[in-house]
Amino acid sequence: VSALAKDVGASTPLLDTVRRYYETAEAEGRADQDIAAIIEMLEAESHKKNK
C-alpha cells in the first residue's frame, strides 16, 4: 500500500503512524499477537504521558 501511495504521490499519515507501532511490536517479539498488542502499547504510552 505504501509503495503504491508513494508512486501516485498520495500521503498516508494514518498508515505511517500505525506502521511505527507494528514495527515496535515486532521488535519486542509480539509479531504473533493481534491488535491487542498495539492497544497495550498505546495504553502504556498513555500512562507514561500522564505521570
Buried (B, 14 or more C-beta within 10 A) or exposed (E): EEEEEEEEEEEBEEEEEEEEBBEBBEEEEBEEEEEEBBEEBEEEEEEEEEE
